[in-house]
């Protein structure tokens, strides 16, 4: 079971559906573009971002994250109830887990930042 706590509500799914895998493309593409922009900026390279903004990228990624939880919550629920310092990281973790078919590592969101918490659940 995978849970996501947003504000005072907890949402659960038993597994990541095939639909989430099928619909992963746009979210993966946006994550790649945001990563490239960040790497280029860190290297002092002028970004050729194709008009991609953090807002546009987040909208696509958060919409896909909602799909992972079978749309039990909305993008606005995520924007209003998810820690800003975790949202991109946790969606990226979810993207990678679904792509590599290792979704068993997903248990709870926001994903615990304490590594011991992850081993204690198993």
N, C-alpha and C positions, 0 to 999 in steps of 0.2 A: 504494500500500500504506500502511496505517495501522498503527502499532505502539503498544503500551502496555507499558511496563516496570514491573513490580511486584516489588519486592525483586530477586531475581536471575533472574527469568523474564521473557521478552519474548513478547508475544502479537501476532499480526498478523491483519488482515483486508484483503482486496483492495479492498473498497468498503463503504459503509454500505448495508445492505439496505433494501428497501421495508418490511420488518417494523418496523425502527427508526422509520421515518416514521409508520407506522400506529399504533404504540404510544407516540408522543411526548406525547400529551395530558396524562396525569397528571404526568409530569416537568415539563412546561412550566407547568402550573398550580401545582405546588409551588414552582417557582423564582419565579414571579410573587408568590406569597404571602410567601415569605421576603424578597424584595426590598421588598415593601410594608412589612413589619414593620421592616426595617432603615431605610427612608426615614422612616417615622413616628417611630421612636425617635430618629433624628438630628434631626428637627424638633421633638422634645418632645411629640409627639402620642401619647396613650395608644392602644396597639394593640388592635384588635379582630381577633384572630388566628384565630378559629374553632377554637381548640384545636390549632392547628398548632405543632409544636415543630421545632427544628432536627433532632432525631433522626428524626421522622416524615418531614420533607421530604427529608433526606439519604437515607433508606431508599428512597424512591420514585425519587429522581434517580439514585442509585447502581445500583439494579436496572435502570433503563433504560440506563445507561452499559454495564453488563455485556451487555445485549442488543445494543448497538452492536457489541460484540466477539463476538457470537454465543455468549454465555455460556461462553466459554473459561475465565473466572475467575468467582469468586463475589463477592457484596458484601463478605464478610469479607476476601477477598484485597485488595479496594480499601481497606477501612478499615485494614488492617494494613500495606499496602505503598504507599500513595499519600500524598504530602506534604499535611498538613492545610491549609497555606496555598495550595494549588493546586487542591484537589479541586472546590470549588464553582465556581471560576472556569473551570476546564477543562471541566466538565460544561456550564456555561452557554454556553461557546464552541461546544461540540458541538451543543447544542440549537439555537442560532441558525444554525449551519451547515447542519444537517439541514432546519430550517424554511425557510430561504431557498435551499435546493438549491445550496449552495456548498461541498460537502464536500471539494472539491479542496484547500481550505486546511488540512485535517486531515492531519498527517503522523505526529506522534509525541506520546505522552503519557508522563509529564507534559509539557505543552506548554512548549517552551523560553521562558524569560523574556528571553533575549537576542534582540532583533529582528534582529540580523545573522545569527543562526543560521537564521532562517526564509528569508532571501533567499539564503543560501549553498546551501540544499538544492535550489533550483529550477534 
